Amino acid sequence: MAVSIYEAKTHFSQLIAQVEATGEEVVIRRHNVPVAKLVPFRPVVADRVLGGWEGQVAIHDDFDELPSAMVDAFAGNGP
């Protein structure tokens, strides 16, 4: 969609609502020449870096072993 600067000023709130609802970009023109674009905000999400905690976290050898009281609780045999 394209609008003139005058239309953009006059209907700015409606244009923002339309962009927000549809995700459609609005091109703003001066004398029929594109000068700006109203686009939906899309936050930049940084890529995850694997191994960022390497050397800072230790997993103990008994990590997978549950205490007997916890095994009983999961089995419904707890207090």
C-alpha positions, 0 to 999 in steps of 0.5 A, a space after each residue: 500500500 502507498 500513501 502520500 505524506 498528507 494522507 500519512 499525517 492525517 491517518 497516522 493512527 489508522 495506518 499504524 493499526 493496519 500495519 499492526 493488524 495485517 503486517 502489510 508495509 505502507 510506503 509513504 510518498 512525496 510527489 509520487 516518489 517513495 521517501 519512507 516506509 512504515 513497517 511492523 516491528 519485528 524484534 531481532 532475536 540473537 542466534 543461540 550459541 551452543 557451548 556457552 556454559 562449557 567449562 562453567 558447569 559440571 554434571 556429577 556422575 550421580 546426576 541420573 540417580 534419584 534418591 529412594 525417597 523421591 522414587 517412592 514419591 513419584 510412585 505414589 508411595 510417599 507420605 
